[in-house]
Amino acid sequence: MIIYETRPSPAPTMWEKLTVSDMAATMQDMNAAGEAVTPENLRLRGYSLSDITCYGLKAANLARKRAIKVTA
């Protein structure tokens, strides 16, 4: 029998929210400028590899949601 922990994940800190929001805005700007949104290009914009690894997917999803709201 396998027992899984069902503890809720901790709420994101203000720093995490700010990082994700800022990265999402950068991704939107890059996309609008026709620049490829890649980890290498995000590093050139000043994001650390650890930030990209931790928050990149969340930021990409947020940028996509923001783009849908703007066009809808």
Steps between C-alpha positions, in 0.01 A plus 500: 500500500633844404415793723535849356532821698217740427642812657401818312784689339605820674364827368743684272696782658482858379848461345383194300189681380705802395758286319233307309311816408815679384618199301157468336510867398849450356378197306211703358738779395735251337214336314362836383846594371523172308784373716503131590413436864773256602691443824812643335320821401349532849850466646612784274215705649646450850316197637702233677487140390344402833222760458431378146488140622275576797266760354528475121200272447280702736605821327433354155152393607431843648624673183272278292201580722573873478527480120164323475330763719640784290384353168164370622 
